Amino acid sequence: MKAKGLPTLVAALVLASGCTATTTLRSTEPDLAVKINQDAPLMLSAPVNKTYKATSFGQYRFEATQPGMEPMYGIVPLKFNGGYLAADILFFAPALFYNLREVFPYYEFDVAQGVVRYKKNEQDPWLSYKPTAAEAERARAYFAGQR
């Protein structure tokens, strides 16, 4: 490969890799299972690392189940990625419609409290998200349609 084609290849690889984000999912209880969209349920007896695609308009619905408790439904909070926006504008404007939001690096599911905690950096304090009734119902209907 000629040296002048190398920057184009590197730019393409960087943009392609920027379309996913890895997160760590954990639970306050060792016997909690969480299902996100069409993924198989994940047992969160220990933290689990998972990679998800970035999205602009989509959502990641979840169903968290723990023995002896009602399932918890909702949508996974996503963060806006301004770096993707700048790269999309500069290099490939049509990508603007596909990758502006991504998963936070850390999530903690707490069915007993009915919340999902999330944060950007490991040392940050947790932020809490409590699904609205409408979000929970949409997620419940989504998972009922998969059965």
Secondary structure as UniProt FT lines:
FT   HELIX           3..5
FT   HELIX           6..17
FT   TURN            18..19
FT   STRAND          20..27
FT   TURN            30..31
FT   STRAND          33..36
FT   TURN            37..38
FT   STRAND          42..43
FT   STRAND          48..53
FT   STRAND          61..65
FT   TURN            67..68
FT   STRAND          72..75
FT   STRAND          78..80
FT   HELIX           82..91
FT   HELIX           93..97
FT   STRAND          101..103
FT   STRAND          106..110
FT   TURN            111..114
FT   STRAND          115..119
FT   TURN            122..123
FT   STRAND          127..129
FT   HELIX           133..146
//
